[in-house]
Amino acid sequence: MSADKKLTTLVVMAAGIGSRFGGGIKQLEPVGPSGEIIIDYSVFDAVEAGFNRVMFIIRHDIEKDFKERIGYKIEEKLGKENVFYAYQETNIVNKKFSDKASMRTKPFGTGHAVLMCRGALNTPFAVINADDYYGKEAYKKVHDYLVSSDGDFEYCMAGFRLGNTLSDNGGVTRGICSEDENGNMIKCVETKEIKKFGDMARAGDLILDPKVLCSMNMWGLKPSFLDILEEGFSEFLEGIEAGDNKSEYLLPTIIGNLLDEKKINVKVLPTEDTWFGVTFKEDKEFVKESFKKLISEGVYSENLYGKK
């Protein structure tokens, strides 16, 4: 089988509650002229880059709406046999940790989300957030790395310039990255409440260079990572108190720890594309205008699926 024919999966994390968005299901908010949502554009770009399977991580309570708004369209495009669903809920199968989930009202974070794919995901895969637009370049770079790298523990990450990822409407969380001279990640530090600060960026007293590469949770991973996640999640649950509703099992932190332990290698793939997404309700109009601009530039058609 030639490299460009390898099976690769786009994993879309869409189980977030979206409390900062002010209620509702932010992942299903239309932003395109024909009712497209951000996920429509993400899948379109991923398939164009070479990904041939999609797995959506959702919650049972949004399943019906999600499938009607996006799932069935993707099944029609890729074939039902190439579209999969995983469910991120607070309940834990292992009874040993049932007390840790009994008072939890939200999932345990992005690492927990991807772990829910274990048993159904056996190809190299890219992970993205449902409410983020990444641009075309990152999908191509991540896909090409996944089909060309042979090592089971050789991963990659699309690195965005911090200044291209900030919101005008509030602070955001980003994994701030550092890499060696060969583009291999050294650290990825989860940094919260990053805001624009003149020509720079700021998180509390920390001043950040807008050109630094950061994580937008677009990772290129292998099935081996799912085994790592399972072991690490048990350790995470051991370390939190029953009823803890704040601690999260997060991909940048997990990968950062694995790098410190020299268990994996992560290639940072820089992209100059500008991120935008619906983190806050006020972001929606900007996102709609951004897609209008991309359509006027010929990047997308006015009707992504070509139907009236």
ChimeraX commands (.cxc) that place a marker at each C-alpha (Angstrom):
marker #1 position 0.00,0.00,0.00 radius 0.5
marker #1 position 1.50,3.36,-0.97 radius 0.5
marker #1 position 1.84,6.05,1.68 radius 0.5
marker #1 position -0.92,8.26,0.28 radius 0.5
marker #1 position -3.40,5.40,0.56 radius 0.5
marker #1 position -2.88,4.76,4.29 radius 0.5
marker #1 position -5.93,5.03,6.50 radius 0.5
marker #1 position -5.92,8.14,8.66 radius 0.5
marker #1 position -8.64,9.42,10.96 radius 0.5
marker #1 position -9.72,12.93,11.93 radius 0.5
marker #1 position -10.85,12.90,15.58 radius 0.5
marker #1 position -13.14,15.83,16.42 radius 0.5
marker #1 position -13.62,16.67,20.10 radius 0.5
marker #1 position -17.20,17.96,20.28 radius 0.5
marker #1 position -18.31,17.02,23.79 radius 0.5
marker #1 position -17.52,20.40,25.39 radius 0.5
marker #1 position -20.37,21.97,27.28 radius 0.5
marker #1 position -19.51,25.48,26.10 radius 0.5
marker #1 position -20.32,27.34,29.31 radius 0.5
marker #1 position -18.29,30.41,28.25 radius 0.5
marker #1 position -20.37,30.61,25.09 radius 0.5
marker #1 position -23.42,31.46,27.20 radius 0.5
marker #1 position -25.41,28.25,26.88 radius 0.5
marker #1 position -26.58,26.24,23.90 radius 0.5
marker #1 position -24.50,23.92,21.76 radius 0.5
marker #1 position -21.78,26.17,20.38 radius 0.5
marker #1 position -20.35,23.46,18.12 radius 0.5
marker #1 position -23.63,23.44,16.17 radius 0.5
marker #1 position -23.93,27.20,15.66 radius 0.5
marker #1 position -24.14,28.04,11.91 radius 0.5
marker #1 position -21.34,30.31,10.67 radius 0.5
marker #1 position -21.41,29.72,6.90 radius 0.5
marker #1 position -23.78,31.26,4.32 radius 0.5
marker #1 position -25.58,27.95,3.72 radius 0.5
marker #1 position -25.82,27.02,7.38 radius 0.5
marker #1 position -22.38,25.40,7.62 radius 0.5
marker #1 position -20.84,25.01,11.06 radius 0.5
marker #1 position -17.13,25.12,11.82 radius 0.5
marker #1 position -16.94,21.32,11.82 radius 0.5
marker #1 position -18.14,21.26,8.20 radius 0.5
marker #1 position -15.11,23.28,7.15 radius 0.5
marker #1 position -12.76,21.24,9.34 radius 0.5
marker #1 position -13.84,17.94,7.82 radius 0.5
marker #1 position -13.76,19.42,4.32 radius 0.5
marker #1 position -10.16,20.56,4.80 radius 0.5
marker #1 position -9.10,17.28,6.42 radius 0.5
marker #1 position -10.53,15.16,3.60 radius 0.5
marker #1 position -8.90,17.45,1.04 radius 0.5
marker #1 position -5.58,16.90,2.86 radius 0.5
marker #1 position -5.97,13.10,2.68 radius 0.5
marker #1 position -7.79,11.99,5.82 radius 0.5
marker #1 position -10.33,9.29,4.97 radius 0.5
marker #1 position -12.07,8.57,8.27 radius 0.5
marker #1 position -13.75,10.77,10.90 radius 0.5
marker #1 position -14.50,10.05,14.54 radius 0.5
marker #1 position -16.68,12.45,16.50 radius 0.5
marker #1 position -16.43,12.59,20.29 radius 0.5
marker #1 position -19.80,13.77,21.58 radius 0.5
marker #1 position -22.19,13.37,24.51 radius 0.5
marker #1 position -25.32,11.25,24.49 radius 0.5
marker #1 position -27.53,14.27,25.23 radius 0.5
marker #1 position -26.46,16.05,22.02 radius 0.5
marker #1 position -26.31,12.93,19.83 radius 0.5
marker #1 position -29.61,13.49,17.99 radius 0.5
marker #1 position -28.95,17.16,17.21 radius 0.5
marker #1 position -25.33,16.48,16.32 radius 0.5
marker #1 position -26.10,13.74,13.84 radius 0.5
marker #1 position -28.86,15.74,12.20 radius 0.5
marker #1 position -26.71,18.87,11.90 radius 0.5
marker #1 position -23.41,17.30,10.83 radius 0.5
marker #1 position -23.04,13.54,11.28 radius 0.5
marker #1 position -25.35,12.36,8.52 radius 0.5
marker #1 position -23.85,14.82,6.02 radius 0.5
marker #1 position -20.37,13.48,6.69 radius 0.5
marker #1 position -21.62,9.89,6.47 radius 0.5
marker #1 position -23.06,10.69,3.04 radius 0.5
marker #1 position -19.76,12.25,1.94 radius 0.5
marker #1 position -17.33,9.64,3.27 radius 0.5
marker #1 position -19.57,6.58,3.56 radius 0.5
marker #1 position -21.23,5.46,6.76 radius 0.5
marker #1 position -18.51,2.85,7.30 radius 0.5
marker #1 position -15.91,5.64,7.64 radius 0.5
marker #1 position -17.69,7.77,10.25 radius 0.5
marker #1 position -17.53,6.78,13.92 radius 0.5
marker #1 position -18.76,8.12,17.26 radius 0.5
marker #1 position -17.31,7.99,20.75 radius 0.5
marker #1 position -19.02,9.34,23.85 radius 0.5
marker #1 position -17.38,11.38,26.59 radius 0.5
marker #1 position -19.34,11.21,29.82 radius 0.5
marker #1 position -18.39,11.70,33.45 radius 0.5
marker #1 position -19.16,8.13,34.49 radius 0.5
marker #1 position -16.12,5.85,34.69 radius 0.5
marker #1 position -16.41,2.17,33.74 radius 0.5
marker #1 position -13.85,1.09,36.34 radius 0.5
marker #1 position -15.82,0.91,39.61 radius 0.5
marker #1 position -12.62,1.63,41.53 radius 0.5
marker #1 position -13.00,5.29,40.58 radius 0.5
marker #1 position -16.78,5.67,40.69 radius 0.5
marker #1 position -16.55,8.04,43.67 radius 0.5
marker #1 position -14.35,10.36,41.62 radius 0.5
marker #1 position -17.12,10.78,39.04 radius 0.5
marker #1 position -20.24,10.72,41.22 radius 0.5
marker #1 position -20.34,14.51,41.76 radius 0.5
marker #1 position -18.67,15.51,38.51 radius 0.5
marker #1 position -20.82,17.73,36.26 radius 0.5
marker #1 position -18.42,18.03,33.32 radius 0.5
marker #1 position -16.02,15.66,31.54 radius 0.5
marker #1 position -12.40,15.24,32.63 radius 0.5
marker #1 position -10.74,17.14,29.77 radius 0.5
marker #1 position -9.23,16.53,26.36 radius 0.5
marker #1 position -7.10,13.53,27.35 radius 0.5
marker #1 position -10.23,11.84,28.71 radius 0.5
marker #1 position -12.04,12.69,25.44 radius 0.5
marker #1 position -9.46,10.99,23.23 radius 0.5
marker #1 position -9.29,8.02,25.59 radius 0.5
marker #1 position -12.96,7.37,24.85 radius 0.5
marker #1 position -11.90,6.39,21.31 radius 0.5
marker #1 position -9.89,3.43,22.57 radius 0.5
marker #1 position -11.11,0.18,21.07 radius 0.5
marker #1 position -12.55,1.91,18.00 radius 0.5
marker #1 position -9.50,3.76,16.69 radius 0.5
marker #1 position -6.69,1.78,15.08 radius 0.5
marker #1 position -5.19,4.19,12.54 radius 0.5
marker #1 position -2.88,7.20,12.82 radius 0.5
marker #1 position -5.09,10.16,13.70 radius 0.5
marker #1 position -5.29,13.92,14.06 radius 0.5
marker #1 position -7.13,15.44,17.02 radius 0.5
marker #1 position -8.90,18.80,16.77 radius 0.5
marker #1 position -11.38,20.91,18.73 radius 0.5
marker #1 position -14.85,21.14,17.21 radius 0.5
marker #1 position -15.13,24.89,17.69 radius 0.5
marker #1 position -11.77,25.90,16.19 radius 0.5
marker #1 position -10.98,26.74,12.57 radius 0.5
marker #1 position -7.38,25.78,11.78 radius 0.5
marker #1 position -6.89,26.58,8.08 radius 0.5
marker #1 position -5.82,24.19,5.33 radius 0.5
marker #1 position -2.04,24.14,5.80 radius 0.5
marker #1 position -2.07,22.41,9.17 radius 0.5
marker #1 position -4.18,19.45,7.99 radius 0.5
marker #1 position -1.87,18.82,5.06 radius 0.5
marker #1 position 1.27,18.97,7.21 radius 0.5
marker #1 position -0.14,16.70,9.93 radius 0.5
marker #1 position -1.52,14.18,7.44 radius 0.5
marker #1 position 1.73,13.97,5.50 radius 0.5
marker #1 position 3.72,13.47,8.69 radius 0.5
marker #1 position 1.42,10.69,9.89 radius 0.5
marker #1 position 1.69,8.70,6.65 radius 0.5
marker #1 position 5.44,9.17,6.33 radius 0.5
marker #1 position 6.64,8.54,9.91 radius 0.5
marker #1 position 7.14,4.93,10.95 radius 0.5
marker #1 position 7.78,5.03,14.69 radius 0.5
marker #1 position 4.90,4.10,16.99 radius 0.5
marker #1 position 5.85,6.91,19.36 radius 0.5
marker #1 position 6.65,9.54,16.71 radius 0.5
marker #1 position 3.91,12.16,17.01 radius 0.5
marker #1 position 3.45,15.69,15.72 radius 0.5
marker #1 position 1.65,18.93,16.49 radius 0.5
marker #1 position 0.51,21.83,14.31 radius 0.5
marker #1 position 2.19,24.87,15.85 radius 0.5
marker #1 position 0.29,28.15,15.48 radius 0.5
marker #1 position 1.77,31.59,16.11 radius 0.5
marker #1 position 0.29,32.75,19.40 radius 0.5
marker #1 position -0.66,36.12,17.94 radius 0.5
marker #1 position -2.78,34.34,15.31 radius 0.5
marker #1 position -4.84,32.55,17.96 radius 0.5
marker #1 position -6.05,35.23,20.36 radius 0.5
marker #1 position -9.61,36.46,20.84 radius 0.5
marker #1 position -10.72,40.09,21.12 radius 0.5
marker #1 position -13.40,39.01,23.58 radius 0.5
marker #1 position -11.50,37.46,26.50 radius 0.5
marker #1 position -8.64,35.33,27.73 radius 0.5
marker #1 position -7.82,31.98,26.16 radius 0.5
marker #1 position -5.84,28.91,27.17 radius 0.5
marker #1 position -2.94,27.81,24.97 radius 0.5
marker #1 position -0.12,25.30,25.24 radius 0.5
marker #1 position 3.03,27.42,24.83 radius 0.5
marker #1 position 5.70,25.39,23.04 radius 0.5
marker #1 position 9.46,25.33,22.82 radius 0.5
marker #1 position 11.39,23.18,20.38 radius 0.5
marker #1 position 14.99,22.23,19.57 radius 0.5
marker #1 position 16.95,23.13,16.43 radius 0.5
marker #1 position 15.41,20.17,14.58 radius 0.5
marker #1 position 11.84,21.22,15.28 radius 0.5
marker #1 position 11.26,18.60,17.96 radius 0.5
marker #1 position 9.15,19.74,20.89 radius 0.5
marker #1 position 10.94,20.25,24.20 radius 0.5
marker #1 position 8.03,21.51,26.30 radius 0.5
marker #1 position 4.37,22.42,25.99 radius 0.5
marker #1 position 3.18,24.50,28.95 radius 0.5
marker #1 position -0.57,24.96,29.39 radius 0.5
marker #1 position -1.04,28.69,29.97 radius 0.5
marker #1 position -4.42,30.19,30.91 radius 0.5
marker #1 position -6.06,33.59,30.44 radius 0.5
marker #1 position -3.82,34.81,27.63 radius 0.5
marker #1 position -4.98,38.16,26.30 radius 0.5
marker #1 position -3.81,40.70,23.74 radius 0.5
marker #1 position -1.46,43.26,25.26 radius 0.5
marker #1 position -0.50,45.91,22.72 radius 0.5
marker #1 position 1.83,44.25,20.23 radius 0.5
marker #1 position 2.46,41.41,22.68 radius 0.5
marker #1 position 0.37,38.91,24.64 radius 0.5
marker #1 position -0.05,38.62,28.38 radius 0.5
marker #1 position -1.09,35.95,30.89 radius 0.5
marker #1 position -1.17,37.59,34.31 radius 0.5
marker #1 position 2.34,38.98,34.87 radius 0.5
marker #1 position 3.80,36.83,32.09 radius 0.5
marker #1 position 4.55,38.69,28.82 radius 0.5
marker #1 position 4.54,36.44,25.75 radius 0.5
marker #1 position 5.97,36.91,22.26 radius 0.5
marker #1 position 3.09,36.70,19.73 radius 0.5
marker #1 position 5.38,34.79,17.36 radius 0.5
marker #1 position 5.93,31.89,19.78 radius 0.5
marker #1 position 4.40,28.62,18.63 radius 0.5
marker #1 position 1.48,27.31,20.62 radius 0.5
marker #1 position -0.80,24.33,20.71 radius 0.5
marker #1 position -4.37,24.63,19.51 radius 0.5
marker #1 position -5.01,20.98,20.34 radius 0.5
marker #1 position -4.25,19.85,16.81 radius 0.5
marker #1 position -2.12,16.79,17.36 radius 0.5
marker #1 position -0.98,14.01,15.03 radius 0.5
marker #1 position -0.94,10.78,17.05 radius 0.5
marker #1 position -0.68,7.01,16.69 radius 0.5
marker #1 position -2.77,4.20,18.27 radius 0.5
marker #1 position 0.04,3.67,20.80 radius 0.5
marker #1 position -1.04,6.95,22.44 radius 0.5
marker #1 position -4.36,5.44,23.50 radius 0.5
marker #1 position -2.61,2.86,25.69 radius 0.5
marker #1 position -0.55,5.65,27.25 radius 0.5
marker #1 position -3.73,7.64,27.92 radius 0.5
marker #1 position -5.42,4.75,29.69 radius 0.5
marker #1 position -2.51,4.19,32.08 radius 0.5
marker #1 position -2.14,7.90,32.74 radius 0.5
marker #1 position -5.86,8.42,33.36 radius 0.5
marker #1 position -5.85,5.90,36.17 radius 0.5
marker #1 position -2.94,7.78,37.76 radius 0.5
marker #1 position -4.80,11.07,37.27 radius 0.5
marker #1 position -7.92,9.74,39.00 radius 0.5
marker #1 position -5.85,8.37,41.87 radius 0.5
marker #1 position -4.54,11.88,42.49 radius 0.5
marker #1 position -7.83,13.82,42.71 radius 0.5
marker #1 position -10.42,14.02,45.46 radius 0.5
marker #1 position -13.94,12.62,45.17 radius 0.5
marker #1 position -16.26,15.31,43.80 radius 0.5
marker #1 position -13.40,17.33,42.25 radius 0.5
marker #1 position -15.10,19.19,39.40 radius 0.5
marker #1 position -12.13,21.27,38.23 radius 0.5
marker #1 position -9.10,19.04,37.67 radius 0.5
marker #1 position -8.67,18.07,34.02 radius 0.5
marker #1 position -6.70,15.45,32.14 radius 0.5
marker #1 position -5.35,17.64,29.33 radius 0.5
marker #1 position -3.49,16.68,26.16 radius 0.5
marker #1 position -0.78,19.38,26.32 radius 0.5
marker #1 position 0.03,18.47,29.94 radius 0.5
marker #1 position 0.04,14.75,29.20 radius 0.5
marker #1 position 2.30,15.15,26.19 radius 0.5
marker #1 position 4.54,17.56,28.08 radius 0.5
marker #1 position 5.03,15.00,30.84 radius 0.5
marker #1 position 5.80,12.26,28.31 radius 0.5
marker #1 position 8.41,14.50,26.69 radius 0.5
marker #1 position 10.03,15.10,30.08 radius 0.5
marker #1 position 10.18,11.35,30.57 radius 0.5
marker #1 position 11.62,10.93,27.03 radius 0.5
marker #1 position 8.94,8.39,26.13 radius 0.5
marker #1 position 7.83,10.07,22.90 radius 0.5
marker #1 position 9.02,12.45,20.21 radius 0.5
marker #1 position 6.79,15.27,18.91 radius 0.5
marker #1 position 7.62,17.14,15.72 radius 0.5
marker #1 position 6.35,20.73,15.72 radius 0.5
marker #1 position 4.93,21.64,12.32 radius 0.5
marker #1 position 4.68,25.45,12.08 radius 0.5
marker #1 position 1.71,26.99,10.30 radius 0.5
marker #1 position 1.18,30.64,9.51 radius 0.5
marker #1 position -2.59,30.24,9.16 radius 0.5
marker #1 position -4.79,32.36,11.40 radius 0.5
marker #1 position -6.97,30.51,13.88 radius 0.5
marker #1 position -10.45,31.62,14.73 radius 0.5
marker #1 position -13.17,30.00,16.76 radius 0.5
marker #1 position -16.27,30.41,18.88 radius 0.5
marker #1 position -14.90,30.52,22.41 radius 0.5
marker #1 position -17.14,33.39,23.50 radius 0.5
marker #1 position -20.59,34.29,22.19 radius 0.5
marker #1 position -19.18,37.58,20.92 radius 0.5
marker #1 position -16.81,35.65,18.64 radius 0.5
marker #1 position -19.62,34.38,16.41 radius 0.5
marker #1 position -20.01,37.46,14.21 radius 0.5
marker #1 position -16.25,37.69,13.64 radius 0.5
marker #1 position -16.18,34.01,12.63 radius 0.5
marker #1 position -19.06,34.52,10.19 radius 0.5
marker #1 position -17.30,37.49,8.63 radius 0.5
marker #1 position -14.06,35.49,8.41 radius 0.5
marker #1 position -15.76,32.74,6.43 radius 0.5
marker #1 position -17.38,35.33,4.15 radius 0.5
marker #1 position -13.90,36.66,3.41 radius 0.5
marker #1 position -12.52,33.17,2.71 radius 0.5
marker #1 position -15.43,32.50,0.35 radius 0.5
marker #1 position -14.87,35.81,-1.47 radius 0.5
marker #1 position -11.21,34.79,-1.90 radius 0.5
marker #1 position -12.26,31.48,-3.47 radius 0.5
marker #1 position -11.04,29.28,-0.61 radius 0.5
marker #1 position -14.52,27.78,-0.18 radius 0.5
marker #1 position -17.74,27.81,-2.19 radius 0.5
marker #1 position -20.88,29.48,-0.84 radius 0.5
marker #1 position -22.43,26.05,-0.40 radius 0.5
marker #1 position -19.80,23.67,0.91 radius 0.5
marker #1 position -21.81,20.55,0.03 radius 0.5
marker #1 position -22.93,21.80,-3.37 radius 0.5
marker #1 position -26.61,21.39,-2.57 radius 0.5
marker #1 position -29.43,23.91,-2.63 radius 0.5
marker link #1:1,2 radius 0.2
marker link #1:2,3 radius 0.2
marker link #1:3,4 radius 0.2
marker link #1:4,5 radius 0.2
marker link #1:5,6 radius 0.2
marker link #1:6,7 radius 0.2
marker link #1:7,8 radius 0.2
marker link #1:8,9 radius 0.2
marker link #1:9,10 radius 0.2
marker link #1:10,11 radius 0.2
marker link #1:11,12 radius 0.2
marker link #1:12,13 radius 0.2
marker link #1:13,14 radius 0.2
marker link #1:14,15 radius 0.2
marker link #1:15,16 radius 0.2
marker link #1:16,17 radius 0.2
marker link #1:17,18 radius 0.2
marker link #1:18,19 radius 0.2
marker link #1:19,20 radius 0.2
marker link #1:20,21 radius 0.2
marker link #1:21,22 radius 0.2
marker link #1:22,23 radius 0.2
marker link #1:23,24 radius 0.2
marker link #1:24,25 radius 0.2
marker link #1:25,26 radius 0.2
marker link #1:26,27 radius 0.2
marker link #1:27,28 radius 0.2
marker link #1:28,29 radius 0.2
marker link #1:29,30 radius 0.2
marker link #1:30,31 radius 0.2
marker link #1:31,32 radius 0.2
marker link #1:32,33 radius 0.2
marker link #1:33,34 radius 0.2
marker link #1:34,35 radius 0.2
marker link #1:35,36 radius 0.2
marker link #1:36,37 radius 0.2
marker link #1:37,38 radius 0.2
marker link #1:38,39 radius 0.2
marker link #1:39,40 radius 0.2
marker link #1:40,41 radius 0.2
marker link #1:41,42 radius 0.2
marker link #1:42,43 radius 0.2
marker link #1:43,44 radius 0.2
marker link #1:44,45 radius 0.2
marker link #1:45,46 radius 0.2
marker link #1:46,47 radius 0.2
marker link #1:47,48 radius 0.2
marker link #1:48,49 radius 0.2
marker link #1:49,50 radius 0.2
marker link #1:50,51 radius 0.2
marker link #1:51,52 radius 0.2
marker link #1:52,53 radius 0.2
marker link #1:53,54 radius 0.2
marker link #1:54,55 radius 0.2
marker link #1:55,56 radius 0.2
marker link #1:56,57 radius 0.2
marker link #1:57,58 radius 0.2
marker link #1:58,59 radius 0.2
marker link #1:59,60 radius 0.2
marker link #1:60,61 radius 0.2
marker link #1:61,62 radius 0.2
marker link #1:62,63 radius 0.2
marker link #1:63,64 radius 0.2
marker link #1:64,65 radius 0.2
marker link #1:65,66 radius 0.2
marker link #1:66,67 radius 0.2
marker link #1:67,68 radius 0.2
marker link #1:68,69 radius 0.2
marker link #1:69,70 radius 0.2
marker link #1:70,71 radius 0.2
marker link #1:71,72 radius 0.2
marker link #1:72,73 radius 0.2
marker link #1:73,74 radius 0.2
marker link #1:74,75 radius 0.2
marker link #1:75,76 radius 0.2
marker link #1:76,77 radius 0.2
marker link #1:77,78 radius 0.2
marker link #1:78,79 radius 0.2
marker link #1:79,80 radius 0.2
marker link #1:80,81 radius 0.2
marker link #1:81,82 radius 0.2
marker link #1:82,83 radius 0.2
marker link #1:83,84 radius 0.2
marker link #1:84,85 radius 0.2
marker link #1:85,86 radius 0.2
marker link #1:86,87 radius 0.2
marker link #1:87,88 radius 0.2
marker link #1:88,89 radius 0.2
marker link #1:89,90 radius 0.2
marker link #1:90,91 radius 0.2
marker link #1:91,92 radius 0.2
marker link #1:92,93 radius 0.2
marker link #1:93,94 radius 0.2
marker link #1:94,95 radius 0.2
marker link #1:95,96 radius 0.2
marker link #1:96,97 radius 0.2
marker link #1:97,98 radius 0.2
marker link #1:98,99 radius 0.2
marker link #1:99,100 radius 0.2
marker link #1:100,101 radius 0.2
marker link #1:101,102 radius 0.2
marker link #1:102,103 radius 0.2
marker link #1:103,104 radius 0.2
marker link #1:104,105 radius 0.2
marker link #1:105,106 radius 0.2
marker link #1:106,107 radius 0.2
marker link #1:107,108 radius 0.2
marker link #1:108,109 radius 0.2
marker link #1:109,110 radius 0.2
marker link #1:110,111 radius 0.2
marker link #1:111,112 radius 0.2
marker link #1:112,113 radius 0.2
marker link #1:113,114 radius 0.2
marker link #1:114,115 radius 0.2
marker link #1:115,116 radius 0.2
marker link #1:116,117 radius 0.2
marker link #1:117,118 radius 0.2
marker link #1:118,119 radius 0.2
marker link #1:119,120 radius 0.2
marker link #1:120,121 radius 0.2
marker link #1:121,122 radius 0.2
marker link #1:122,123 radius 0.2
marker link #1:123,124 radius 0.2
marker link #1:124,125 radius 0.2
marker link #1:125,126 radius 0.2
marker link #1:126,127 radius 0.2
marker link #1:127,128 radius 0.2
marker link #1:128,129 radius 0.2
marker link #1:129,130 radius 0.2
marker link #1:130,131 radius 0.2
marker link #1:131,132 radius 0.2
marker link #1:132,133 radius 0.2
marker link #1:133,134 radius 0.2
marker link #1:134,135 radius 0.2
marker link #1:135,136 radius 0.2
marker link #1:136,137 radius 0.2
marker link #1:137,138 radius 0.2
marker link #1:138,139 radius 0.2
marker link #1:139,140 radius 0.2
marker link #1:140,141 radius 0.2
marker link #1:141,142 radius 0.2
marker link #1:142,143 radius 0.2
marker link #1:143,144 radius 0.2
marker link #1:144,145 radius 0.2
marker link #1:145,146 radius 0.2
marker link #1:146,147 radius 0.2
marker link #1:147,148 radius 0.2
marker link #1:148,149 radius 0.2
marker link #1:149,150 radius 0.2
marker link #1:150,151 radius 0.2
marker link #1:151,152 radius 0.2
marker link #1:152,153 radius 0.2
marker link #1:153,154 radius 0.2
marker link #1:154,155 radius 0.2
marker link #1:155,156 radius 0.2
marker link #1:156,157 radius 0.2
marker link #1:157,158 radius 0.2
marker link #1:158,159 radius 0.2
marker link #1:159,160 radius 0.2
marker link #1:160,161 radius 0.2
marker link #1:161,162 radius 0.2
marker link #1:162,163 radius 0.2
marker link #1:163,164 radius 0.2
marker link #1:164,165 radius 0.2
marker link #1:165,166 radius 0.2
marker link #1:166,167 radius 0.2
marker link #1:167,168 radius 0.2
marker link #1:168,169 radius 0.2
marker link #1:169,170 radius 0.2
marker link #1:170,171 radius 0.2
marker link #1:171,172 radius 0.2
marker link #1:172,173 radius 0.2
marker link #1:173,174 radius 0.2
marker link #1:174,175 radius 0.2
marker link #1:175,176 radius 0.2
marker link #1:176,177 radius 0.2
marker link #1:177,178 radius 0.2
marker link #1:178,179 radius 0.2
marker link #1:179,180 radius 0.2
marker link #1:180,181 radius 0.2
marker link #1:181,182 radius 0.2
marker link #1:182,183 radius 0.2
marker link #1:183,184 radius 0.2
marker link #1:184,185 radius 0.2
marker link #1:185,186 radius 0.2
marker link #1:186,187 radius 0.2
marker link #1:187,188 radius 0.2
marker link #1:188,189 radius 0.2
marker link #1:189,190 radius 0.2
marker link #1:190,191 radius 0.2
marker link #1:191,192 radius 0.2
marker link #1:192,193 radius 0.2
marker link #1:193,194 radius 0.2
marker link #1:194,195 radius 0.2
marker link #1:195,196 radius 0.2
marker link #1:196,197 radius 0.2
marker link #1:197,198 radius 0.2
marker link #1:198,199 radius 0.2
marker link #1:199,200 radius 0.2
marker link #1:200,201 radius 0.2
marker link #1:201,202 radius 0.2
marker link #1:202,203 radius 0.2
marker link #1:203,204 radius 0.2
marker link #1:204,205 radius 0.2
marker link #1:205,206 radius 0.2
marker link #1:206,207 radius 0.2
marker link #1:207,208 radius 0.2
marker link #1:208,209 radius 0.2
marker link #1:209,210 radius 0.2
marker link #1:210,211 radius 0.2
marker link #1:211,212 radius 0.2
marker link #1:212,213 radius 0.2
marker link #1:213,214 radius 0.2
marker link #1:214,215 radius 0.2
marker link #1:215,216 radius 0.2
marker link #1:216,217 radius 0.2
marker link #1:217,218 radius 0.2
marker link #1:218,219 radius 0.2
marker link #1:219,220 radius 0.2
marker link #1:220,221 radius 0.2
marker link #1:221,222 radius 0.2
marker link #1:222,223 radius 0.2
marker link #1:223,224 radius 0.2
marker link #1:224,225 radius 0.2
marker link #1:225,226 radius 0.2
marker link #1:226,227 radius 0.2
marker link #1:227,228 radius 0.2
marker link #1:228,229 radius 0.2
marker link #1:229,230 radius 0.2
marker link #1:230,231 radius 0.2
marker link #1:231,232 radius 0.2
marker link #1:232,233 radius 0.2
marker link #1:233,234 radius 0.2
marker link #1:234,235 radius 0.2
marker link #1:235,236 radius 0.2
marker link #1:236,237 radius 0.2
marker link #1:237,238 radius 0.2
marker link #1:238,239 radius 0.2
marker link #1:239,240 radius 0.2
marker link #1:240,241 radius 0.2
marker link #1:241,242 radius 0.2
marker link #1:242,243 radius 0.2
marker link #1:243,244 radius 0.2
marker link #1:244,245 radius 0.2
marker link #1:245,246 radius 0.2
marker link #1:246,247 radius 0.2
marker link #1:247,248 radius 0.2
marker link #1:248,249 radius 0.2
marker link #1:249,250 radius 0.2
marker link #1:250,251 radius 0.2
marker link #1:251,252 radius 0.2
marker link #1:252,253 radius 0.2
marker link #1:253,254 radius 0.2
marker link #1:254,255 radius 0.2
marker link #1:255,256 radius 0.2
marker link #1:256,257 radius 0.2
marker link #1:257,258 radius 0.2
marker link #1:258,259 radius 0.2
marker link #1:259,260 radius 0.2
marker link #1:260,261 radius 0.2
marker link #1:261,262 radius 0.2
marker link #1:262,263 radius 0.2
marker link #1:263,264 radius 0.2
marker link #1:264,265 radius 0.2
marker link #1:265,266 radius 0.2
marker link #1:266,267 radius 0.2
marker link #1:267,268 radius 0.2
marker link #1:268,269 radius 0.2
marker link #1:269,270 radius 0.2
marker link #1:270,271 radius 0.2
marker link #1:271,272 radius 0.2
marker link #1:272,273 radius 0.2
marker link #1:273,274 radius 0.2
marker link #1:274,275 radius 0.2
marker link #1:275,276 radius 0.2
marker link #1:276,277 radius 0.2
marker link #1:277,278 radius 0.2
marker link #1:278,279 radius 0.2
marker link #1:279,280 radius 0.2
marker link #1:280,281 radius 0.2
marker link #1:281,282 radius 0.2
marker link #1:282,283 radius 0.2
marker link #1:283,284 radius 0.2
marker link #1:284,285 radius 0.2
marker link #1:285,286 radius 0.2
marker link #1:286,287 radius 0.2
marker link #1:287,288 radius 0.2
marker link #1:288,289 radius 0.2
marker link #1:289,290 radius 0.2
marker link #1:290,291 radius 0.2
marker link #1:291,292 radius 0.2
marker link #1:292,293 radius 0.2
marker link #1:293,294 radius 0.2
marker link #1:294,295 radius 0.2
marker link #1:295,296 radius 0.2
marker link #1:296,297 radius 0.2
marker link #1:297,298 radius 0.2
marker link #1:298,299 radius 0.2
marker link #1:299,300 radius 0.2
marker link #1:300,301 radius 0.2
marker link #1:301,302 radius 0.2
marker link #1:302,303 radius 0.2
marker link #1:303,304 radius 0.2
marker link #1:304,305 radius 0.2
marker link #1:305,306 radius 0.2
marker link #1:306,307 radius 0.2
marker link #1:307,308 radius 0.2
view
